[in-house]
Amino acid sequence: MMDFLRKIIPEPILLFYHKCFSILANLIYRFPGRKLYVIGVTGTNGKTTTVKLISSILEEAGENVGMTSTVYFQINRKKWFNKTKMTVPGRFFFPKMLRKMVKAGCKYAVLEVSSHAIRQHRVWGIPFDTAIITNLTHDHLDYHHGFEDYRATKGQLFANLALSKHRKPGMEKVSVINADDPESWYFAQFWAQKKFAYTLTDADIGIPRIEAANIKIEDNKTSFSLISPVGKTDINLNLLGRYNVTNAIAAAACAISQGIKLPIIKKGLEKVKGISGRMEEVDLGQNFKVLVDYAHTPDAFQKVFESVKPLPHHKIISVFGATGDRDKEKRPVLGEIAAKNSDYVILTLEDPGSEDPAEIIKAIEPGVVREGKIKDKNYFKIIDREEAIKKSFKIASKNDIVLLLAKGHEQVMQMKGKKVPWDDRLVAQKILKKG
């Protein structure tokens, strides 16, 4: 519906419409964000995992925590799945959820904040106390007016810190910035009482740093040394990949800003055993590895391959498509990255929306062909996603890695205005059970 309205109504009018609803929602729920310490996590990739890791550390510190993300919602110990296919549902969502957190006695609200939510005023009226940027890469450029507009929208979360009329007694305003990201300079320029950078590469942007060193990627975990202004500790993270180390030290930086000690940070990080649909393994005893991941942007694709390639393997088989009705520029880029890093590529259905799935695949294909590594015998176009997954399992042999990309935790597929039940993990399990 909103896509249709965008085509016929000028954007300023639509944004004013969104803002009016957000103002009304905050009036109804009495500006609940003013009664919580609010942590906002934005960026292109890594938001959900970072939110989960921060919440885990705060819980380990004995705090009552509320959390919202693309995958989970949480109020204290009550947790449930986000089935909306949206990081931030409707304008009334945040005020209503934050009011519930206040009533439940939460001190902290840890919120995953999308660029759509910022632009459409869904976070209006929420005085953020900590703003965290994970990274900024190609995504949603069909919605935003180019990369600079996308960056400026994310920057509004950091600008929010300077709203003096919403200062909370005894709560400092904090920014946490990924120093390894090329756009870190932009976010570092915004005012905050405390600023922290985090890095895997010793990058220096002139503010206190939390670093990760001695990174070792193993079969189902990643170990590293966390180095900070308050000391050093070794972390055995039960998550796979270098990018999850980045997410972990972002969470650690946030915790350090709250005065939480390193032993508690270590326990909180190590307590997280996995994130639904993020490098999630489907293991029914088969002799090859099946990993389901939500990666759907070029940067996320690159990071997934960087994470799995160090693992012992024979072949990498990638199954993916692209979302319909949005950001068509990234389609051949996804194809090129996958072709460069895979031994087999299978293009298939993802969330076609109103588009013809065959046309979406046709748009990805030039990237696959351009890379040149993938030859005809190693490249398949199978629109039916279940059949595509079956094909990947038939190709797979001992010690191979099959990557089912883009759907991740999602339990529906958007097709021609309908939400069709779909879960990569359940489909993979069904196929494996049948042998």
C-alpha positions as CSV (number, residue, x, y, z in Angstrom):
1,M,0.0,0.0,0.0
2,M,2.8,2.5,1.0
3,D,4.6,1.7,-2.3
4,F,1.5,2.7,-4.2
5,L,1.0,5.9,-2.2
6,R,4.6,6.9,-2.8
7,K,3.9,6.8,-6.5
8,I,0.9,9.2,-6.4
9,I,1.6,11.4,-3.3
10,P,4.6,13.8,-3.1
11,E,7.1,12.7,-0.5
12,P,6.9,15.8,1.8
13,I,3.1,15.2,2.2
14,L,3.7,11.5,3.0
15,L,6.4,12.3,5.5
16,F,4.1,14.9,7.2
17,Y,1.4,12.2,7.3
18,H,3.9,9.9,9.1
19,K,5.0,12.6,11.5
20,C,1.4,13.4,12.5
21,F,0.8,9.8,13.5
22,S,4.0,9.7,15.5
23,I,3.1,12.8,17.4
24,L,-0.3,11.4,18.1
25,A,1.2,8.1,19.3
26,N,3.6,9.8,21.7
27,L,0.9,11.9,23.1
28,I,-1.3,8.8,23.7
29,Y,1.5,6.8,25.3
30,R,2.9,9.9,27.1
31,F,6.4,10.0,25.6
32,P,7.6,6.7,27.3
33,G,11.2,7.1,25.9
34,R,11.8,9.8,28.4
35,K,11.6,7.3,31.2
36,L,14.1,4.8,29.7
37,Y,17.8,4.8,28.8
38,V,17.4,4.4,25.1
39,I,20.1,2.8,22.9
40,G,19.6,3.0,19.1
41,V,21.5,0.8,16.7
42,T,21.5,1.7,13.1
43,G,23.6,0.8,10.0
44,T,23.2,-1.3,6.9
45,N,24.2,-4.7,8.3
46,G,24.8,-6.2,11.8
47,K,22.1,-4.3,13.6
48,T,20.1,-7.3,14.8
49,T,23.1,-9.1,16.2
50,T,24.5,-6.0,17.9
51,V,21.2,-5.3,19.6
52,K,21.0,-8.9,20.8
53,L,24.6,-8.8,22.1
54,I,24.0,-5.5,24.0
55,S,20.9,-6.9,25.6
56,S,22.7,-10.0,26.7
57,I,25.4,-8.0,28.4
58,L,22.9,-5.7,30.1
59,E,21.0,-8.8,31.4
60,E,24.2,-10.3,32.6
61,A,24.7,-7.0,34.5
62,G,21.4,-7.5,36.2
63,E,19.4,-4.9,34.3
64,N,15.8,-5.1,33.1
65,V,15.9,-4.8,29.4
66,G,13.5,-4.2,26.5
67,M,14.6,-4.9,23.0
68,T,13.2,-4.6,19.4
69,S,14.8,-6.0,16.3
70,T,14.1,-7.4,12.9
71,V,14.0,-10.9,14.5
72,Y,13.0,-10.5,18.1
73,F,11.0,-8.4,20.5
74,Q,11.7,-8.6,24.3
75,I,10.4,-7.1,27.5
76,N,12.4,-8.3,30.4
77,R,12.5,-12.2,30.2
78,K,9.5,-12.3,27.8
79,K,10.7,-12.8,24.2
80,W,8.8,-13.3,20.9
81,F,9.5,-13.4,17.2
82,N,9.0,-10.3,15.0
83,K,6.7,-11.8,12.3
84,T,6.0,-8.4,10.5
85,K,8.9,-8.5,8.0
86,M,9.7,-5.0,9.2
87,T,12.4,-3.7,11.5
88,V,10.1,-1.1,12.9
89,P,6.3,-1.7,12.2
90,G,3.9,1.3,12.0
91,R,4.1,4.7,13.6
92,F,2.4,3.6,16.8
93,F,4.8,0.7,17.4
94,F,7.7,2.3,19.3
95,P,5.6,4.5,21.7
96,K,3.4,1.5,22.5
97,M,6.3,-0.9,23.0
98,L,8.3,1.6,25.1
99,R,5.3,2.2,27.3
100,K,5.1,-1.5,27.9
101,M,8.8,-1.5,28.8
102,V,8.2,1.3,31.3
103,K,5.3,-0.6,32.9
104,A,7.4,-3.7,33.1
105,G,10.1,-1.9,35.0
106,C,12.8,-1.9,32.3
107,K,15.7,0.5,32.7
108,Y,17.1,0.1,29.1
109,A,15.5,0.0,25.7
110,V,17.7,-1.4,23.0
111,L,16.2,-0.6,19.6
112,E,17.2,-1.6,16.1
113,V,16.6,1.5,14.0
114,S,16.2,1.4,10.2
115,S,16.7,4.3,7.8
116,H,13.0,3.9,6.8
117,A,12.0,4.4,10.5
118,I,14.1,7.5,10.8
119,R,13.0,9.1,7.5
120,Q,9.3,8.3,8.2
121,H,9.5,9.8,11.7
122,R,8.8,6.5,13.5
123,V,11.4,7.4,16.1
124,W,10.0,10.9,16.5
125,G,9.7,11.8,20.2
126,I,12.2,9.2,21.4
127,P,15.2,10.9,23.1
128,F,18.1,8.5,22.3
129,D,20.9,8.3,24.9
130,T,23.3,6.2,22.9
131,A,23.6,6.0,19.1
132,I,25.5,3.2,17.5
133,I,26.4,2.9,13.8
134,T,27.4,-0.6,12.6
135,N,28.4,0.3,9.0
136,L,27.1,2.1,5.9
137,T,27.0,0.3,2.5
138,H,24.8,-0.1,-0.5
139,D,21.1,-0.6,0.5
140,H,17.7,1.0,0.1
141,L,19.1,3.5,-2.5
142,D,15.9,3.1,-4.4
143,Y,14.0,4.7,-1.4
144,H,16.6,7.2,-0.5
145,H,17.8,9.8,-3.0
146,G,21.3,8.4,-3.4
147,F,24.0,7.3,-0.9
148,E,24.5,10.8,0.7
149,D,20.8,11.0,1.5
150,Y,20.9,7.5,3.0
151,R,23.9,8.5,5.1
152,A,22.2,11.8,6.2
153,T,19.1,9.8,7.3
154,K,21.2,7.5,9.5
155,G,23.0,10.6,10.8
156,Q,19.7,11.9,12.2
157,L,19.9,9.3,14.9
158,F,23.2,10.9,16.1
159,A,21.9,14.4,15.7
160,N,19.1,13.3,18.1
161,L,21.7,13.1,20.9
162,A,22.0,16.9,21.0
163,L,18.4,17.6,21.8
164,S,19.0,19.3,25.1
165,K,15.4,19.6,26.1
166,H,15.2,15.8,26.4
167,R,18.3,15.3,28.7
168,K,17.7,12.8,31.4
169,P,19.3,13.3,34.9
170,G,22.5,11.3,35.3
171,M,22.4,9.9,31.8
172,E,25.2,10.9,29.4
173,K,24.8,11.0,25.7
174,V,27.1,8.5,24.0
175,S,28.0,7.7,20.4
176,V,29.6,4.4,19.3
177,I,31.2,4.4,15.8
178,N,32.8,1.7,13.6
179,A,36.2,3.2,12.9
180,D,36.8,0.6,10.1
181,D,33.9,2.0,8.1
182,P,34.8,4.6,5.4
183,E,31.9,6.8,6.6
184,S,33.0,6.9,10.3
185,W,34.2,10.5,9.9
186,Y,30.7,11.6,9.2
187,F,29.2,10.1,12.4
188,A,32.1,11.2,14.5
189,Q,31.3,14.8,13.8
190,F,28.1,14.7,15.7
191,W,28.1,16.0,19.3
192,A,28.1,13.5,22.2
193,Q,29.3,13.7,25.8
194,K,31.2,10.4,25.3
195,K,32.4,8.9,22.1
196,F,33.8,5.5,21.5
197,A,35.3,3.9,18.3
198,Y,35.6,0.1,17.7
199,T,37.9,-1.5,15.2
200,L,39.4,-4.7,13.9
201,T,42.2,-2.9,12.1
202,D,43.7,-0.4,14.6
203,A,41.9,2.4,12.8
204,D,42.1,5.7,14.7
205,I,39.5,8.5,14.4
206,G,40.7,10.4,17.4
207,I,38.4,9.0,20.1
208,P,38.9,6.1,22.6
209,R,39.0,2.7,20.9
210,I,37.8,-0.8,21.6
211,E,39.8,-3.2,19.5
212,A,39.8,-6.9,18.6
213,A,43.0,-8.8,18.0
214,N,44.1,-12.4,17.6
215,I,40.9,-13.3,15.8
216,K,40.5,-17.1,15.2
217,I,37.6,-18.5,13.2
218,E,36.7,-22.1,14.0
219,D,33.9,-24.4,12.9
220,N,31.1,-22.9,15.0
221,K,32.7,-20.1,17.0
222,T,35.1,-17.2,16.8
223,S,37.7,-16.3,19.5
224,F,39.5,-13.0,19.9
225,S,41.1,-10.6,22.4
226,L,39.1,-7.6,23.4
227,I,41.4,-4.6,24.1
228,S,39.8,-1.4,25.6
229,P,40.7,1.6,27.7
230,V,39.6,-0.3,30.8
231,G,41.5,-3.5,30.2
232,K,41.8,-6.6,28.1
233,T,39.9,-9.9,28.0
234,D,39.7,-13.0,25.8
235,I,36.3,-13.8,24.2
236,N,35.1,-17.1,22.9
237,L,32.2,-16.0,20.8
238,N,29.6,-18.6,19.9
239,L,29.0,-16.9,16.6
240,L,30.8,-17.5,13.3
241,G,32.8,-14.9,11.4
242,R,34.9,-11.7,11.6
243,Y,31.8,-9.5,11.1
244,N,30.4,-10.9,14.3
245,V,33.6,-9.9,16.1
246,T,32.8,-6.4,14.8
247,N,29.3,-6.6,16.2
248,A,30.6,-8.0,19.5
249,I,33.1,-5.1,20.1
250,A,30.4,-2.6,19.2
251,A,28.2,-4.1,21.9
252,A,31.2,-4.1,24.3
253,A,31.9,-0.4,23.6
254,C,28.3,0.4,24.5
255,A,28.6,-1.6,27.7
256,I,31.8,0.1,28.6
257,S,30.1,3.4,28.2
258,Q,27.6,2.3,30.9
259,G,30.4,1.4,33.3
260,I,29.9,-2.4,33.0
261,K,33.0,-4.4,33.9
262,L,34.9,-6.6,31.4
263,P,34.1,-9.9,33.2
264,I,30.4,-9.2,32.8
265,I,30.9,-8.1,29.2
266,K,32.7,-11.4,28.5
267,K,29.9,-13.5,30.0
268,G,27.2,-11.5,28.2
269,L,28.9,-11.9,24.8
270,E,29.7,-15.6,25.3
271,K,26.1,-16.4,26.5
272,V,24.7,-15.7,23.0
273,K,24.6,-19.1,21.3
274,G,23.2,-17.9,17.9
275,I,21.0,-15.4,16.2
276,S,18.0,-16.8,14.3
277,G,18.7,-16.8,10.6
278,R,22.2,-15.3,11.0
279,M,24.7,-18.0,9.9
280,E,22.3,-20.5,11.4
281,E,23.3,-24.1,10.8
282,V,20.8,-26.7,9.7
283,D,22.3,-30.0,10.9
284,L,20.4,-33.3,10.5
285,G,23.6,-35.4,10.4
286,Q,24.3,-34.8,6.7
287,N,28.0,-34.8,5.7
288,F,27.9,-31.2,4.4
289,K,27.3,-28.0,6.2
290,V,24.1,-26.0,5.5
291,L,24.1,-22.3,6.6
292,V,21.0,-20.0,6.5
293,D,21.8,-16.3,6.5
294,Y,19.8,-13.1,6.0
295,A,22.5,-11.5,3.9
296,H,20.9,-9.6,1.0
297,T,23.2,-6.6,0.4
298,P,26.6,-6.6,-1.4
299,D,28.5,-5.9,1.8
300,A,26.6,-8.7,3.7
301,F,27.3,-11.1,0.9
302,Q,31.0,-10.3,1.0
303,K,31.1,-10.7,4.8
304,V,29.4,-14.1,4.7
305,F,31.9,-15.4,2.2
306,E,34.8,-14.0,4.2
307,S,33.5,-15.9,7.2
308,V,33.0,-19.3,5.6
309,K,36.0,-19.5,3.3
310,P,38.5,-20.0,6.2
311,L,36.5,-23.1,7.3
312,P,37.7,-26.5,6.0
313,H,35.6,-27.2,2.9
314,H,35.7,-28.7,-0.6
315,K,33.0,-26.7,-2.5
316,I,30.9,-23.6,-1.7
317,I,27.3,-23.7,-3.2
318,S,25.3,-20.5,-3.0
319,V,21.5,-20.3,-3.3
320,F,20.0,-16.8,-3.5
321,G,17.8,-14.3,-5.4
322,A,17.0,-10.7,-5.0
323,T,14.0,-8.7,-3.5
324,G,11.5,-7.4,-6.0
325,D,10.3,-3.8,-6.3
326,R,13.4,-2.3,-4.8
327,D,17.1,-1.4,-5.3
328,K,17.6,-3.1,-8.7
329,E,21.2,-1.7,-9.0
330,K,22.5,-4.2,-6.5
331,R,21.3,-7.3,-8.3
332,P,24.3,-7.9,-10.7
333,V,26.6,-7.0,-7.8
334,L,25.2,-9.8,-5.7
335,G,25.7,-12.1,-8.6
336,E,29.3,-11.1,-9.1
337,I,30.2,-11.5,-5.4
338,A,28.6,-14.9,-5.2
339,A,30.2,-16.1,-8.5
340,K,33.6,-14.9,-7.3
341,N,33.4,-16.8,-4.0
342,S,31.4,-19.9,-4.9
343,D,32.0,-23.1,-6.8
344,Y,28.3,-23.4,-7.7
345,V,25.6,-20.6,-8.0
346,I,21.9,-21.3,-8.0
347,L,19.7,-18.3,-8.7
348,T,16.1,-18.6,-7.4
349,L,13.1,-16.9,-5.9
350,E,13.5,-14.6,-2.9
351,D,10.7,-12.0,-2.3
352,P,9.6,-11.1,-5.8
353,G,6.7,-8.9,-4.8
354,S,4.9,-7.6,-7.9
355,E,7.9,-8.4,-10.3
356,D,8.4,-11.5,-12.5
357,P,10.9,-13.7,-10.7
358,A,12.5,-14.6,-14.1
359,E,13.2,-11.0,-14.7
360,I,14.8,-10.6,-11.3
361,I,17.1,-13.6,-12.0
362,K,17.9,-12.1,-15.4
363,A,19.0,-8.9,-13.7
364,I,21.3,-10.8,-11.3
365,E,22.8,-13.0,-14.1
366,P,25.1,-10.4,-15.7
367,G,27.2,-10.3,-12.5
368,V,27.5,-14.1,-12.4
369,V,28.6,-14.2,-16.1
370,R,30.9,-11.2,-15.7
371,E,32.9,-12.8,-13.0
372,G,33.8,-15.6,-15.4
373,K,34.6,-18.2,-12.8
374,I,31.2,-19.9,-12.9
375,K,30.7,-21.9,-16.0
376,D,27.5,-23.3,-17.4
377,K,27.8,-26.6,-15.6
378,N,28.2,-24.9,-12.3
379,Y,25.4,-22.4,-12.7
380,F,21.6,-23.0,-12.5
381,K,18.5,-20.8,-12.7
382,I,15.6,-22.5,-10.7
383,I,12.8,-20.2,-9.9
384,D,11.1,-22.6,-7.4
385,R,13.2,-22.0,-4.2
386,E,12.5,-25.4,-2.8
387,E,13.7,-27.1,-6.0
388,A,16.7,-24.8,-5.9
389,I,17.6,-26.0,-2.4
390,K,17.0,-29.6,-3.4
391,K,19.5,-29.1,-6.3
392,S,22.1,-27.6,-4.0
393,F,21.8,-30.6,-1.7
394,K,22.2,-33.0,-4.6
395,I,25.3,-31.2,-5.7
396,A,26.8,-31.1,-2.2
397,S,29.2,-33.8,-1.1
398,K,31.3,-34.4,2.0
399,N,32.6,-31.3,3.7
400,D,30.9,-28.9,1.2
401,I,29.2,-25.7,2.4
402,V,25.7,-24.8,1.2
403,L,24.7,-21.2,1.7
404,L,21.0,-20.4,1.7
405,L,21.1,-16.6,1.5
406,A,18.7,-13.6,1.9
407,K,15.7,-15.1,3.7
408,G,17.4,-15.9,7.0
409,H,14.9,-15.9,9.9
410,E,11.9,-14.9,7.7
411,Q,8.8,-17.1,7.8
412,V,7.0,-15.7,4.8
413,M,7.7,-14.8,1.2
414,Q,6.1,-11.7,-0.5
415,M,4.6,-12.6,-3.8
416,K,2.1,-10.5,-5.8
417,G,0.6,-8.7,-2.8
418,K,0.4,-11.9,-0.6
419,K,2.6,-13.3,2.2
420,V,3.2,-16.9,1.5
421,P,4.4,-19.1,4.3
422,W,8.1,-19.8,3.9
423,D,11.1,-20.7,6.1
424,D,14.4,-21.7,4.5
425,R,15.3,-23.6,7.7
426,L,12.2,-25.7,7.7
427,V,12.3,-26.4,4.0
428,A,16.0,-27.5,4.3
429,Q,15.1,-29.8,7.2
430,K,12.2,-31.3,5.2
431,I,14.4,-32.0,2.2
432,L,17.2,-33.5,4.4
433,K,14.8,-35.7,6.2
434,K,13.6,-37.2,2.9
435,G,17.2,-37.8,2.0
